[in-house]
Amino acid sequence: GEPAEKGGAGMMKCWFSYDIQGVDVTLKTTSWDDSGSPVAFYGFFPVSQGEMSGMCIACAKQASYRCSACSQTWYCSQACQRKDRSRHVAEECRPPPAAPSQNPGM
């Protein structure tokens, strides 16, 4: 897909960023015309759930399904949900808090 941001050229090295995948790439050249430009630097960063809204957490494709336990994490398919299950359950799957009960007798 298309990068979220790109910049450089002229006096600066060219770079591009894929925010949803958590990757920054800096090239060794200062021209976008050089399609064979070698990569100078890869940067990897954590991606927050807010940035992933509507995107599959496992593959970053457009997602249509949410975790049925927490309703917070998006998936594009059952295969991606199965692939991410152990990480998701251990790190972030928490059921939403229950609504306070109303006691009509008081």
TORZA-813381 format. One record per residue (C-alpha): residue number from 0; z negated, x negated, y. Coordinates in pm, 1 decimal. Layout:
REC     k          w          u          v
REC   NUM          Z          X          Y
...
***
This chain:
REC     k          w          u          v
REC     0        0.0        0.0        0.0
REC     1        2.1      -82.3      363.9
REC     2     -281.3     -293.7      505.4
REC     3     -538.3     -128.9      731.6
REC     4     -489.2     -398.3      996.4
REC     5     -268.0     -698.0     1053.7
REC     6     -238.9     -952.3     1327.6
REC     7     -145.6    -1301.7     1429.2
REC     8      197.9    -1455.3     1496.0
REC     9      296.6    -1674.5     1786.3
REC    10        8.5    -1921.1     1823.3
REC    11     -220.4    -1759.1     1561.8
REC    12     -189.8    -1760.0     1185.3
REC    13      -78.9    -1426.1     1041.6
REC    14     -340.3    -1217.1      863.0
REC    15     -385.4     -872.3      713.2
REC    16     -676.6     -668.2      584.6
REC    17     -721.1     -401.6      317.2
REC    18    -1050.7     -238.9      418.9
REC    19    -1066.5        2.5      126.8
REC    20    -1030.4     -277.9     -127.8
REC    21    -1253.2     -516.1       69.4
REC    22     -997.3     -797.2      113.0
REC    23     -885.3    -1008.0      409.8
REC    24     -587.6    -1244.9      371.0
REC    25     -489.2    -1524.0      612.5
REC    26     -151.2    -1694.8      573.0
REC    27      -70.0    -2058.6      647.7
REC    28      212.4    -1975.8      889.8
REC    29      231.9    -1811.5     1233.1
REC    30      546.2    -1608.0     1164.5
REC    31      585.6    -1277.5      982.8
REC    32      949.4    -1376.2      912.3
REC    33      847.6    -1628.5      645.0
REC    34      816.1    -1407.2      335.6
REC    35      725.7    -1708.1      122.0
REC    36      427.4    -1808.8      334.3
REC    37      143.0    -1942.1      119.3
REC    38     -203.1    -1793.8      149.7
REC    39     -453.7    -2007.6      339.5
REC    40     -763.3    -1796.0      283.8
REC    41     -886.5    -1489.8       93.7
REC    42    -1197.6    -1311.0      216.2
REC    43    -1378.9    -1050.0        8.5
REC    44    -1637.3     -809.8      149.2
REC    45    -1836.2     -510.2       22.8
REC    46    -1692.7     -166.8       87.6
REC    47    -1922.5      113.9      199.9
REC    48    -1906.9      463.7       52.4
REC    49    -1816.2      602.4      397.3
REC    50    -1496.1      398.0      404.9
REC    51    -1409.1      520.0       54.2
REC    52    -1431.9      892.6      129.6
REC    53    -1148.7     1063.8      -56.0
REC    54    -1046.3      737.8     -228.9
REC    55    -1115.9      646.0     -590.2
REC    56    -1402.0      393.9     -600.3
REC    57    -1250.2      226.7     -908.9
REC    58     -886.9      178.1     -800.9
REC    59     -861.2      292.7     -433.8
REC    60     -599.8      560.8     -504.5
REC    61     -622.0      905.8     -345.3
REC    62     -899.3     1090.0     -530.0
REC    63     -942.5     1456.8     -617.1
REC    64    -1263.9     1453.6     -821.3
REC    65    -1627.2     1370.9     -743.2
REC    66    -1912.3     1264.8     -968.4
REC    67    -2065.9     1590.7    -1091.0
REC    68    -2420.6     1447.1    -1081.0
REC    69    -2432.8     1318.8     -722.0
REC    70    -2116.1     1461.9     -560.6
REC    71    -2089.7     1143.8     -352.0
REC    72    -1850.2      915.8     -540.7
REC    73    -1479.3      994.7     -563.7
REC    74    -1246.2      930.6     -860.5
REC    75     -874.6      986.9     -915.5
REC    76     -910.3     1043.7    -1291.5
REC    77    -1151.6     1063.7    -1583.0
REC    78    -1032.6      718.2    -1691.0
REC    79    -1148.4      563.1    -1362.0
REC    80    -1478.0      751.1    -1378.8
REC    81    -1539.4      619.7    -1733.6
REC    82    -1450.5      266.8    -1622.9
REC    83    -1700.3      283.5    -1332.4
REC    84    -1974.9      481.5    -1507.5
REC    85    -2223.8      205.7    -1595.5
REC    86    -2208.3       50.5    -1247.4
REC    87    -2224.4      387.4    -1072.0
REC    88    -2522.6      518.7    -1271.8
REC    89    -2717.2      193.0    -1234.9
REC    90    -2651.3      137.9     -863.5
REC    91    -2583.6      457.5     -672.5
REC    92    -2579.0      786.8     -864.7
REC    93    -2864.5      996.7     -729.1
REC    94    -2863.1     1375.7     -738.9
REC    95    -2876.6     1535.1     -394.0
REC    96    -3230.8     1632.1     -287.5
REC    97    -3332.9     1984.9     -380.9
REC    98    -3359.7     2235.5      -99.6
REC    99    -3719.8     2323.3      -14.0
REC   100    -3827.9     2638.4     -192.9
REC   101    -3936.9     2932.1       12.4
REC   102    -4252.0     3108.5      -89.5
REC   103    -4208.9     3474.1        5.0
REC   104    -4574.6     3555.3      -75.4
REC   105    -4717.6     3366.3      223.1
***
